[in-house]
Amino acid sequence: MKFLNRFYATLVLISGLVLVNSCTKPDNPKPLGDAGNTIVKMPSEEGYKLISLNLQSAPQTFVLVEVWRDVPNEAELNKTTIAIIKQNQIVISDFNSTNGTSYIALPNASFRVDPATPRSGDDYIVTFKPGEFYKEIKITVPDATVLDPTKAYALGFRIGSVDRGGKISGDQNQILVEIGLKNKWDGKYTLHGDFYHPTQSPNWDPFTVNVEMWTSGANSVKIFVPDFGGFYHPGLFMGTLNAFGAQEPEYTIDPTTNAVTVQNSYPGAVTFYAMFAGYNSRYDPVTKTIYAKFGYNLGPGGTFISGTSRAWTDTLIYAGPR
């Protein structure tokens, strides 16, 4: 009980000190009035944003850029601020140089700008009305099929100016927006496969691995293996998951029959695939599953030759968007 009384007395003393301290008036009070500036920024992760665009003819509208203003006080919030956001090719060029990418500008003729942020030349006019912290620049792509899925598109933006003495953010003032084209077969997949090689995998060894299928054409996708960081077809080589170099399997789906063919799309390829005779390589739209059996060094008409052929059997089950 004595312990509890001492604890209670200490608690009362501490509470009293906190109360006295909280009521003490600071020596030099600073009014919160009109100090500071309005700052306009375009927040993003390392100045980059990805937009996924379905490869379809139906119109698609999406938010391209988010623009924010930080205001110093309520008086500034209740005023109108106009910022000019410039579409800037240098942002794309600098990003390519820094990251080893090859983005090109999304053609102006392929999209329409939301009238809420009207465009004049390369300038987008963003108007913050009284009470608004946040604005969006939206565009509509009427028909994405006019774009080339083999190209990497992007748009670069930089804050050009802010009216009424506003400031441009020092570290959030530009952004590159990648416009990633995707057809309906694009996505993450679980690959259940087996592989035949006369010395490395003579028993058609089965394996399972997560892969991605990347849009490479209007109705084609290339297999990408995240574990390898590139376009390969995996297989078990002496019991270890591995892959051949200089091979990038590309799967083409007939949009009418759903028949699947596979070819090596590696630049300068010297190895070419054939589909296996008697196997129904196809896409099942109900289960979103790709079935394919192909290889090289096959006999006439895609016949298997033991000891000579190299071959894969794929069951690719859709797991979700990438």
N, C-alpha and C positions, 0 to 999 in steps of 0.2 A: 504494500500500500504506500510506503514511503517513496518507493521508486516512482509510482504513478503520480504522487503529489509533486515531486520534483519535475517530472516530465510536463505536467500541466502548467507549473509556474514558468518553466522555460518557454513553453508554447505561447503563453500569454505575453511574455516579454518580447519574443520575436514578433508576434502579431502587432504589438504596440509600436515597435520600431518601424515595421513596414508601413503602418498607418501614418506615423509621423513623417516618414520619409516621402510617402506618396503625396502628402499634403504640402510639402515644402515647395515654394515657388522658385523656379530657376532664376539664377542671377541675371541672365540676358535672354529673355524670351524672344523667339524668332517667329514672327507672324507667317502663316502659311500662304498668304495672299497671292501675289502675281509673279512669284519668282519662277525661273525656268523657261524652257521653250517647248513647243510642240515638236515631237520627233516622229517622222514617218519611216516605217520599216517593212520589210518583206521577210518574215521569219521562215526559216526552212532548215533542214538538216544539211549542214555544210554547203549551202547554196545550191541544193539539188532537189528536184522533185520528179517523180515518175507518174505519168498518166497512162493508163491502159486503154487503148482504143480498139474496139472490136472491128474486125475487117468485114464490114457490112455496108449495104447501101442505105439503110435507114439512118436518119439524122441522129447524132449523138451530141449532147451538151454536157460540158463539164467545167469545173472551176480550174482555171489555169494558174492564177496567182492570187494569193491572199495579201491584202495590204492593211496595215494597222497604223493608227496614230496614238502615241503616248502624249497625253496632255498634262500640263503642270497643275491645272486647277479647274474648277467648275466653270469659271468664266470662259476659258478657252474651249472647253467642251461644248459650250453653247454657241460657239461661232462656227462658221463654215470654213473648211480648209480644202484647198484644191492642190492635188499632187499630180505631177506628170510622170508617168511610167513609160520609159522608152524601150521599144523592142530593139535589141542591140546584137548585131552579128559578132561583135568583138567578144561578147560573153561566151558565145559558142566556140570561137577560135581559141580563146584562152583555155577553156575547159578541155578542148581536144588536146592542146599542147601539154597541159599538166597531167592529164589522165590517159593519154594514148588512145583516145576514142576518135571516132570519125563521124560525128553528128553533122547533119546538114539541116538548114532551116526548113521548117514546115512551110510549103508553098502558101503564100498569102491567098491565092485563089481557092485553096482547099478548105477555108474556114470563114465563118462570119463572126463578128465581134458583137457581144451583147450591147445593145444601145444604152444600157445603164452606165457603161464606161466607154463613151464614144472614142473612136480612133481617128486621128488626123495624121496621115503619113505614118511615121513610126511611133507617134505619141498616143498613149492611152490617157484620157482625162479621168481622174478619179476624184470624185467630189464627196467629201465627208460633210454631211448635213449636221446641224446642231444636234448633239446627243449621240452621234455615231462614232464608235471607236474602230469599226472594222468594215472593210469593203472587199468585194470579190470581182476579179476580172474573169468573165466567162466567155467561152467561144463555143460555137456549134460547127461540127463537121457534117455537112449534108450527106456526103457519100465517101466513106473511107476506102472504097474499092478503087478509087482513082489514084490512090497512093501506092508506092512501090514497097511491098513488104520486105524486100531485100535491103532497103536503105534504113539508116538510123536517123530518125527525125527528132528535132528539138527546136525550142524557141528560147532565146536569151532575153532577159529583162534587167534593166537598171533604173533606179530612181533618178529622174532628171532634175526635178525641182519641187519645192514646196512653197506656196505663197504665204504672205503675211509674216515673213521672217521665220517661218518654220525651218527645222533642220532635217537633214537626211541622216539616217542611222549610219554610224561609222563602220559597223560590221555586218549589218543585215540590209545591204543596199542593192544586191543583185541576186539573180537566181537563174539557173538553167533548168528548163522543164523538158524532160524527155517524153516524146509521144510514142509509146510502145504499141505497135500494131499486133493484134492477136486474132487469129481465126478461131473457129469453134473447137478445134482439136488441141489448141494450145493449153498447157496446164501442167500440174504435177501428177505423176503416175507412179504406181508400184509395178515394177517389172518382174514378172516371174518368167525366167528363161532357162534355156540350156544351151550349151556350146559344144561344138565338136571341132577338135583339132587332132590330127593323127598321132602327134607325140605329146602335146600339152594337155589335151582333154579328150582322150579316145573313147570315153564312156558316156558321152553326151551329159556331162555333169550339170545338174540343176543349180540354180542360184536365184536369190531374190534381192533386189536393190531398189532404192528410191531414185527416180530419174525425173527429168523435166523434158517436155516437148515444146520447142520454141518455134514460133511461126517463121517460116522461111519462104512462103508463097501463099497465094490465095487459098490453096487446098493442100498445103504440104507443111510438115514440121520436121525439125531436126532433133535428135536425141542428145540431151545434155546431161552429163553425170556430175552432180554437185561434189561428190567425193573426189573426183578427178579434176574438177574445175575446168571442164572443157567438153567439146563434142566428141564423144567416143561411143563405141558399143562395148559394154563390159562382158566379161566371161571369166570362168575359172581356169587359170593357167597353173597346172600342177597344184590345184587346190587353193590357189590365191586369186582373189578378184583382181583382174587386170584388163588391159585392152591393147589392141594393135594401134600403132601410130599411123598417121596419114590416111585415116579412114573416118568419115563423118556421115553416118547413115542418115538419109533423108527419106521420110515416109510420105508418099503421095496418096491421097484418098480420092477416089472417083466420087464426085458429089452426087452422081446419079445412081451408081450401082454399089457404092461403098467398098469396092475392091481396093486393096492396098498393094502398092508396089514400093520397093525400097531400092535406093541407089546410093552410091558413094559420092557425096558432094564435096569431098576434100579438094581444094584447088590443086590442079595438076595431078589428080589421082591417076594411078596406073592399075589399081585393083577395081574391078567392076562386078557388081552383084547380079545374080539371077534369082528369080523366085523358084521355090521348090515345086516340082511337078507333083500334082495330086493333092497339094495342101491348099485349103481355102483361106488365103490371106485376105483379111477383110476388116472392116470397122463395124461394130455393133452400136448403133445410135441409142438403143434402149439402155444398155449397161455402160455406154461410153468406154468400150474396150477395143483395143487394137490387137488383132491377131496377125502375125506375120512369120513366115519361115523363108529364109533366104541364105545365100552364101556365095562363095566363089570357088573356082576350080571344080565346078560341077560338070556333069556330062551333058550331052545333047538334051535340050528341052528342060533343063533344070533337074536332071537325075543325079542322085547322090553316088559318089565314088569313094568307097572306103579306102582310107590310107592316103587320099589325095585331096578331097574336098575340105573346106572350112565353112562352118555353117552355124546359124543361130535360129532358135525357135523362140518367139516372143509372145507373151500375153501381157499387154500393157493395160492396167486397170486405172481409170481416171480417179484421182484422189482429191482434186480441187484446183482452183486457179493458182497460178504462181505470181 
